[in-house]
Amino acid sequence: MKGKFTAVLFILIFILIAAVVFTVLSSLDNRRSTAAEPVPTAEATPAVPVTTPFAAPMNTPVPTPVVTLPPTPAPTLTPVTPQPTLPVSAPTTAPITTPVPTPVVTLPTPAPITEPFAAPVQTTLSSGSFRSETGTGLNIVADWSAAVLDENQVDVTVSVSAVSYMLYTQALSGSLKIALNDSYVSLDAPAIHYDGPGQAASALGTCHFTVNLPANSSGTYPLRVEWHFNGSYGGTELLVIECGGVIALSR
């Protein structure tokens, strides 16, 4: 603020000096113009005194102008409208609902699924026999029977006999050979002493085979039997007497 006042003061002094210089120069020009003009013959016109405006000496202190600032307007206060206070409501407690028991529905027990018929264990499924044809009074007979072992297996029993009239043989080691499907056994045939007079069956050997036959299925199994007699009967040489066929089973 003090700087502004100083600047204004310098400007006023400069204007004042310029006015004084201009006045002085104007006075000199007027004097020169008056001296050059001819003096009128008429009565002389009284000279008008030139009034030199007052110039303050350079060292005379210039009073500091007083600058009056406009009053600062008071801030306008905007009335604050009080906001209505919302009533605070207590939290609503959800009513306690007593669960309703779900009725138990008893469904009827479904009837058991009836499986196709399956023979129980040790039930005989089938049986049969095969007989050799030597053309003499001596032949072999292979009697077989099949019984259930479990749900997947069947036992096949094969019994071999020599059917003849009068017959005398020695015990023959490994002379009876029996094969069922892919299984094979070799048995020792016992000695036979039969005097007749009619035809009779003499036991040679018995064996068991286990085959796969699941329930509700069927299968076929080839059977082959050989008795290595290595002799003659009724004038006919019989080295090997054999019989066999196919066993068909179902369950």
Sine and cosine of phi, psi and omega as CSV:
sin_phi,cos_phi,sin_psi,cos_psi,sin_omega,cos_omega
0.00,0.00,-0.62,0.78,0.02,-1.00
-0.90,0.44,-0.58,0.81,0.02,-1.00
-0.91,0.43,-0.64,0.77,0.03,-1.00
-0.89,0.46,-0.70,0.72,0.00,-1.00
-0.88,0.48,-0.66,0.75,-0.01,-1.00
-0.90,0.44,-0.66,0.75,0.01,-1.00
-0.89,0.45,-0.68,0.73,0.03,-1.00
-0.88,0.47,-0.64,0.77,0.00,-1.00
-0.89,0.45,-0.71,0.70,0.03,-1.00
-0.87,0.49,-0.64,0.77,0.00,-1.00
-0.90,0.44,-0.67,0.74,0.02,-1.00
-0.89,0.45,-0.66,0.75,0.00,-1.00
-0.91,0.42,-0.65,0.76,-0.01,-1.00
-0.89,0.45,-0.66,0.75,0.02,-1.00
-0.90,0.43,-0.67,0.75,-0.01,-1.00
-0.89,0.46,-0.69,0.72,0.01,-1.00
-0.90,0.43,-0.66,0.75,0.01,-1.00
-0.88,0.47,-0.61,0.79,0.01,-1.00
-0.92,0.40,-0.64,0.77,0.00,-1.00
-0.91,0.42,-0.70,0.71,-0.01,-1.00
-0.90,0.44,-0.67,0.74,0.01,-1.00
-0.89,0.46,-0.63,0.78,0.00,-1.00
-0.91,0.42,-0.68,0.73,-0.01,-1.00
-0.89,0.45,-0.71,0.70,-0.01,-1.00
-0.90,0.44,-0.63,0.77,0.03,-1.00
-0.89,0.45,-0.61,0.79,0.00,-1.00
-0.91,0.41,-0.66,0.75,0.01,-1.00
-0.89,0.45,-0.67,0.75,0.00,-1.00
-0.90,0.43,-0.62,0.79,0.00,-1.00
-0.91,0.41,-0.61,0.79,-0.01,-1.00
-0.92,0.40,-0.66,0.75,0.00,-1.00
-0.91,0.41,-0.63,0.78,0.00,-1.00
-0.92,0.40,-0.60,0.80,-0.01,-1.00
-0.93,0.37,-0.63,0.78,-0.01,-1.00
-0.94,0.34,-0.50,0.87,-0.04,-1.00
-0.99,0.17,-0.45,0.89,-0.02,-1.00
-0.95,0.30,0.57,-0.82,0.04,-1.00
-0.93,0.36,0.52,-0.86,-0.01,-1.00
-0.98,0.21,0.85,-0.53,-0.01,-1.00
-0.90,0.43,0.51,-0.86,0.00,-1.00
-0.96,0.29,-0.41,0.91,0.01,-1.00
-0.94,0.33,0.03,-1.00,0.00,-1.00
-0.86,0.51,0.66,-0.75,-0.06,-1.00
-0.91,0.42,0.64,-0.77,0.04,-1.00
-0.99,0.14,0.82,-0.57,-0.03,-1.00
-0.86,0.51,0.69,-0.72,0.00,-1.00
-0.93,0.36,0.69,-0.72,0.03,-1.00
-1.00,0.08,0.86,-0.51,-0.01,-1.00
-0.89,0.46,0.71,-0.70,0.03,-1.00
-1.00,0.02,0.84,-0.54,0.00,-1.00
-0.99,-0.11,0.91,-0.41,0.03,-1.00
-0.99,0.13,0.82,-0.58,0.02,-1.00
-0.88,0.47,0.53,-0.85,-0.06,-1.00
-0.92,0.39,0.80,-0.60,0.08,-1.00
-0.90,-0.44,0.82,-0.57,0.00,-1.00
-0.96,0.29,0.62,-0.78,0.05,-1.00
-0.82,0.57,0.43,-0.90,-0.05,-1.00
-0.89,0.46,-0.52,0.85,-0.08,-1.00
-1.00,-0.02,0.02,1.00,-0.01,-1.00
-0.96,0.27,0.81,-0.59,-0.03,-1.00
-0.92,0.39,0.71,-0.70,0.00,-1.00
-1.00,-0.02,0.76,-0.65,-0.02,-1.00
-0.91,0.41,0.64,-0.77,0.01,-1.00
-0.96,0.29,0.86,-0.51,-0.02,-1.00
-0.92,0.38,0.60,-0.80,0.01,-1.00
-1.00,-0.06,0.88,-0.48,-0.01,-1.00
-0.99,-0.17,0.86,-0.51,-0.01,-1.00
-0.99,-0.15,0.90,-0.44,0.01,-1.00
-0.99,0.14,0.58,-0.82,0.04,-1.00
-0.92,0.40,0.55,-0.84,-0.02,-1.00
-0.90,0.43,0.66,-0.75,0.03,-1.00
-0.95,0.31,0.84,-0.54,-0.02,-1.00
-0.91,0.41,0.63,-0.78,0.02,-1.00
-0.93,0.36,0.64,-0.77,0.00,-1.00
-0.88,0.47,0.66,-0.76,0.01,-1.00
-1.00,0.09,0.84,-0.54,0.00,-1.00
-1.00,-0.03,0.82,-0.58,0.05,-1.00
-1.00,0.04,0.86,-0.52,-0.02,-1.00
-0.89,0.45,0.72,-0.70,0.00,-1.00
-1.00,-0.01,0.86,-0.52,0.01,-1.00
-0.99,0.14,0.87,-0.49,0.00,-1.00
-0.89,0.45,0.74,-0.67,0.03,-1.00
-0.98,0.19,0.64,-0.77,0.01,-1.00
-0.92,0.38,0.69,-0.73,0.01,-1.00
-0.99,0.15,0.84,-0.54,0.01,-1.00
-0.97,0.24,0.70,-0.72,0.01,-1.00
-0.92,0.38,0.72,-0.70,0.04,-1.00
-1.00,0.03,0.89,-0.47,-0.01,-1.00
-1.00,-0.08,0.59,-0.81,0.02,-1.00
-0.92,0.38,0.59,-0.81,0.00,-1.00
-0.86,0.51,0.67,-0.74,-0.01,-1.00
-0.99,0.16,0.80,-0.60,0.02,-1.00
-1.00,0.04,0.84,-0.54,0.00,-1.00
-0.91,0.43,0.68,-0.73,0.00,-1.00
-0.91,0.42,0.62,-0.78,0.02,-1.00
-0.98,0.20,0.87,-0.49,-0.02,-1.00
-0.99,-0.15,0.82,-0.57,0.02,-1.00
-0.97,0.23,0.87,-0.49,-0.02,-1.00
-0.88,0.47,0.67,-0.74,0.03,-1.00
-1.00,0.03,0.83,-0.56,-0.02,-1.00
-0.88,0.47,0.70,-0.72,0.03,-1.00
-0.97,0.23,0.79,-0.61,-0.01,-1.00
-0.91,0.42,0.68,-0.73,0.01,-1.00
-1.00,0.09,0.87,-0.49,0.00,-1.00
-0.99,-0.16,0.86,-0.51,0.00,-1.00
-1.00,-0.04,0.91,-0.42,0.01,-1.00
-0.99,0.10,0.57,-0.82,0.02,-1.00
-0.92,0.40,0.62,-0.78,0.01,-1.00
-0.94,0.34,0.84,-0.54,-0.02,-1.00
-0.90,0.43,0.53,-0.85,0.01,-1.00
-0.92,0.39,0.65,-0.76,-0.01,-1.00
-0.87,0.49,0.58,-0.82,0.03,-1.00
-0.96,0.26,0.83,-0.55,-0.04,-1.00
-0.99,0.12,0.89,-0.46,0.04,-1.00
-0.97,0.25,0.46,-0.89,0.12,-0.99
-0.84,0.54,0.44,-0.90,-0.10,-1.00
-0.84,0.54,0.77,-0.63,0.10,-1.00
-0.80,-0.60,0.79,-0.62,-0.05,-1.00
-0.93,0.38,0.65,-0.76,0.04,-1.00
-0.93,0.37,0.17,-0.99,-0.02,-1.00
-0.89,0.45,0.58,-0.82,0.00,-1.00
0.94,0.33,0.14,0.99,0.09,-1.00
-0.98,0.19,0.77,-0.64,0.01,-1.00
-0.96,0.28,0.83,-0.55,0.01,-1.00
-0.99,0.11,-0.68,0.73,-0.06,-1.00
-0.26,-0.96,0.23,-0.97,0.04,-1.00
-0.42,-0.91,0.25,-0.97,-0.01,-1.00
0.00,-1.00,-0.16,-0.99,-0.01,-1.00
-0.42,-0.91,0.43,-0.90,0.08,-1.00
-0.80,-0.60,0.61,-0.80,-0.08,-1.00
-0.77,-0.64,0.64,-0.77,0.04,-1.00
-0.98,0.19,0.25,-0.97,0.03,-1.00
-0.73,-0.68,1.00,0.02,-0.02,-1.00
-1.00,-0.01,-0.30,0.95,-0.07,-1.00
0.99,0.13,0.14,0.99,0.01,-1.00
-0.84,-0.54,-0.12,-0.99,0.06,-1.00
-0.99,0.11,0.11,0.99,0.00,-1.00
-0.85,-0.52,0.85,-0.53,0.07,-1.00
-0.60,-0.80,0.19,-0.98,0.10,-1.00
-0.90,-0.44,0.49,-0.87,0.04,-1.00
-0.80,-0.60,0.75,-0.66,0.05,-1.00
-0.94,-0.34,0.95,-0.31,0.08,-1.00
-1.00,-0.07,0.73,-0.68,-0.02,-1.00
-0.76,-0.65,0.41,-0.91,0.10,-1.00
-0.51,-0.86,0.55,-0.84,-0.03,-1.00
-0.87,-0.50,0.76,-0.65,0.00,-1.00
-0.76,-0.65,0.51,-0.86,-0.02,-1.00
-0.96,0.29,0.75,-0.66,0.12,-0.99
-0.99,-0.11,-0.77,0.64,0.04,-1.00
-0.42,-0.91,-0.33,-0.94,-0.08,-1.00
-0.92,0.39,-0.35,0.94,-0.10,-0.99
-0.84,-0.55,-0.16,0.99,-0.13,-0.99
-0.79,-0.62,0.47,-0.88,0.01,-1.00
-0.75,-0.66,0.64,-0.76,0.06,-1.00
-0.99,-0.14,0.78,-0.62,0.04,-1.00
-0.92,-0.39,0.86,-0.50,0.01,-1.00
-0.97,-0.23,0.76,-0.65,-0.01,-1.00
-0.85,-0.52,0.83,-0.56,0.04,-1.00
-0.86,-0.51,0.80,-0.60,-0.08,-1.00
-0.93,-0.37,0.70,-0.71,0.01,-1.00
-0.73,-0.68,0.45,-0.89,0.10,-0.99
-0.98,-0.19,0.85,-0.52,-0.01,-1.00
-0.97,-0.24,0.85,-0.53,-0.09,-1.00
-0.36,-0.93,0.12,-0.99,0.22,-0.98
-1.00,0.01,-0.68,-0.73,0.01,-1.00
-0.85,0.53,0.77,-0.64,-0.07,-1.00
-0.50,-0.87,0.72,-0.69,0.08,-1.00
-0.74,-0.67,0.87,-0.50,0.04,-1.00
-0.68,-0.73,0.38,-0.92,0.12,-0.99
-1.00,-0.04,0.28,-0.96,0.08,-1.00
-0.91,0.40,0.76,-0.65,-0.04,-1.00
-0.88,-0.47,0.91,-0.42,-0.04,-1.00
-0.95,0.30,0.81,-0.59,0.07,-1.00
0.91,0.41,0.38,0.93,-0.07,-1.00
-0.99,0.11,-0.29,0.96,-0.01,-1.00
-0.97,-0.23,0.87,-0.50,-0.04,-1.00
-0.84,-0.54,0.77,-0.64,-0.06,-1.00
-0.76,-0.64,0.74,-0.67,0.03,-1.00
-0.76,-0.66,0.77,-0.64,0.08,-1.00
-0.80,-0.59,0.87,-0.49,-0.05,-1.00
0.84,0.54,-0.89,-0.46,-0.01,-1.00
-0.97,-0.23,0.10,0.99,-0.02,-1.00
-0.99,-0.16,0.55,-0.84,-0.09,-1.00
-0.59,-0.81,0.67,-0.74,0.07,-1.00
-0.70,-0.71,0.42,-0.91,0.06,-1.00
-0.78,-0.62,0.81,-0.59,-0.08,-1.00
-0.87,-0.50,0.40,-0.92,0.07,-1.00
-1.00,0.02,0.84,-0.54,0.03,-1.00
-0.99,0.13,0.72,-0.70,-0.02,-1.00
-0.98,0.21,0.19,-0.98,0.07,-1.00
-0.96,0.28,0.58,-0.82,-0.02,-1.00
-0.87,-0.50,0.74,-0.67,0.06,-1.00
-0.71,-0.70,1.00,-0.07,-0.01,-1.00
-0.82,-0.57,0.83,-0.56,-0.08,-1.00
-1.00,-0.07,-0.09,1.00,-0.04,-1.00
1.00,0.01,-0.38,-0.93,0.13,0.99
-0.99,0.12,-0.35,0.94,-0.05,-1.00
-1.00,-0.06,-0.16,-0.99,0.00,-1.00
-1.00,0.04,0.67,-0.74,-0.02,-1.00
-0.62,-0.79,0.26,-0.96,0.00,-1.00
-0.96,-0.30,0.80,-0.61,0.04,-1.00
-0.92,-0.39,0.79,-0.62,-0.07,-1.00
-0.93,0.37,0.72,-0.70,0.05,-1.00
-0.96,-0.28,-0.60,0.80,0.00,-1.00
0.16,-0.99,0.36,-0.93,0.00,-1.00
-0.69,-0.72,0.62,-0.78,0.05,-1.00
-0.57,-0.82,0.25,-0.97,-0.01,-1.00
-0.84,-0.55,0.61,-0.79,0.08,-1.00
-0.80,-0.59,0.62,-0.79,0.07,-1.00
-0.94,-0.34,0.84,-0.55,0.00,-1.00
-0.86,-0.50,0.43,-0.90,0.05,-1.00
-1.00,0.09,0.82,-0.57,0.04,-1.00
-0.45,-0.89,1.00,0.01,-0.02,-1.00
-0.87,0.49,0.34,-0.94,0.04,-1.00
-0.86,0.51,0.56,-0.83,0.01,-1.00
0.88,0.47,0.61,0.79,0.04,-1.00
-0.64,-0.77,0.06,-1.00,0.01,-1.00
-0.59,-0.81,0.29,-0.96,0.00,-1.00
-0.26,-0.97,0.28,-0.96,0.04,-1.00
-0.85,-0.53,0.59,-0.81,-0.11,-0.99
-0.65,-0.76,0.90,-0.44,0.00,-1.00
-0.97,0.26,0.67,-0.74,0.01,-1.00
-0.87,-0.50,0.71,-0.71,0.02,-1.00
-0.70,-0.72,0.77,-0.63,-0.02,-1.00
-0.80,-0.59,0.70,-0.71,0.03,-1.00
-0.73,-0.68,0.75,-0.66,0.13,-0.99
-0.89,-0.45,0.91,-0.41,-0.03,-1.00
-0.99,0.14,1.00,0.04,-0.06,-1.00
-0.96,0.29,-0.68,0.73,0.05,-1.00
0.83,0.56,0.72,0.69,0.04,-1.00
-0.39,-0.92,-0.31,-0.95,0.00,-1.00
-0.74,-0.67,0.44,-0.90,-0.01,-1.00
-0.60,-0.80,0.83,-0.55,-0.02,-1.00
0.89,0.46,0.56,0.83,0.01,-1.00
0.99,0.16,0.09,1.00,0.02,-1.00
-0.93,-0.36,0.80,-0.60,0.02,-1.00
-0.96,0.27,0.80,-0.60,0.02,-1.00
-0.81,-0.59,0.99,-0.15,0.05,-1.00
-0.98,0.19,-0.75,0.66,0.01,-1.00
-0.75,-0.67,0.78,-0.62,0.10,-0.99
-0.95,-0.31,0.79,-0.61,-0.10,-1.00
-0.71,-0.71,0.39,-0.92,0.09,-1.00
-0.42,-0.91,0.16,-0.99,0.03,-1.00
0.33,-0.94,0.01,-1.00,-0.01,-1.00
0.08,-1.00,-0.28,-0.96,-0.04,-1.00
-0.94,-0.33,0.78,-0.63,0.06,-1.00
-0.99,-0.10,0.83,-0.56,0.03,-1.00
-0.96,-0.29,0.82,-0.58,-0.04,-1.00
-0.80,-0.60,0.54,-0.84,0.10,-1.00
-0.51,-0.86,0.47,-0.88,-0.01,-1.00
-0.50,-0.87,0.00,0.00,0.00,0.00
